[in-house]
Amino acid sequence: MREKLKVFGIPIGIMLLFISALFFHQLLLVKELPQPNWSRSLPLDFTSKEKPQIFQNDDKLYLSSEGTVHAFSINEDMQVSDEKVMNTKITRGYPFWSNGNDVIYYKNRNLVLTHNNEDQILSGDITGLGAASNNVYYWNGNQLYEYNVAEGSSNEIYTFQSEISDIHIGDNGSAIIQVKQDDTHDFVYYMNENREVSEKPFLLVNTAPNKKVDGLTFKVADDQLTMLYNEKSRTQGTLSYNVYKVQVPLEEMGSSILTGSKIEFENKDTGEKLTSPGGVQFVSVEGEEFVVFTSEGQRIGDNSAMSIYSAPFQNQEILEGSPISTTKHVTFSPVQLTDKALVWFNYDGGTYELYGASQNDQVVSESTNWSKRSVKEALNNGVLMMFSSLVTILTSFYWVLPSLFLLILLYIFRPNVFEKDGISWAEYASIIIFMLMPISYTSNAMNAYFYQVAPEYFVFPGSGYALLLLISAITWVIWKIGRDPDWGSFAGAFYFMGIYILFYITSIGPYIFNLF
């Protein structure tokens, strides 16, 4: 029993220490903020099986889902302080307007107002609707109208040469209007806050099923329009997302058809390219101008999650984004709640759940406390990383081959080497050759991902060589203590190599591969 403890007990004990360090590191990571001054993601106690439409007005959030409209008041502590439910059958997929008492929406080609559970048709035979906090625009074919919510009246704004397909409303009632050119393209017009529409379009965008605009944002400053728009493409079944920028002085609006320039995003912390950007929006945070967007997450356990990032907006083609969300699934509809808070939906494949993040100091501090949800996330991440580390066994198998080849040759041509008492020089030689094999492997494995996710005690200068030396030293001591004197050179060498690989995959290995 004592011999077995030396042979197997000590290595297993050290492996458990490595695994415990991994899980403890993950417990620390779920307390980390996504970036300084931003809290971790906080659930806001709203879930829906149907994708909700979202609308904001007078510091309240309105969510239409499953035949009802939920009105939320979210306080500075990122808690729902008031909730009201209005039973209104809003057409799925269409925007709506609400002030908490009235709801204006699209239904059966009509513009409908619901007040105290009673419906009133405001305008008939409409084909589309757009809404902002103080503006409701709707259209019938190529004719654009505005419904004045304060006065309760409608007026015609403009008549285009072809059918309106969509409208995107900005500050003070200004808007970007998409007008059909054909089945696969839209012209883009600009309307200012005085409801004056540019006589000619300034942009042509794609609207084909396999390549189309998927949302946009814009701002006007110094008499210049800056617009960012998302484009979704499908090629051979693969989806791709890109963001394009258009800038044009207002006095030159419509003088020519412009072409959007592609914007790239990088992770500010790692320098890695952020892929599949979308949902881009201009926001103002404490007086500074930012772009908020979604992109594929790059953390442990993200599993192709779409996370929220923010990047200071600069007039350049590459923007550096930092993560805001810590949710692990697909992010939808990020909305700036206040200048210090954001909310969004997290879709886990079956349910949409409302989350938020804040820059309030108290919220930031409290968000780092461990909860059942965060501990479960840490444990799941640790398990996923251990499974990823098993790939190291397959990819490092060749480490054994030179030593095995040496032992086989010696066994064939110099069998007397193995007949001496004690540990033969052949066993020492095979072990030394084996210890040289992981050097190049580890140098390549310590890539940007490794330095992003590994703990600080693994990423100091020269850590690749130091860690291999440490594993070799520990394995050597255990090999000297635990090796059975009755074993031959083959058994002794493979005992050393087996322990070494097990130590490697439980210490460094979890931070090398990201299969999930």
Order of alpha helices (4+ residues) and beta strands (2+ residues): alpha-beta-beta-beta-beta-beta-beta-beta-beta-beta-beta-beta-beta-beta-beta-beta-beta-beta-beta-beta-beta-beta-beta-beta-beta-beta-beta-beta-beta-alpha-alpha-alpha-alpha-alpha-alpha-alpha-alpha
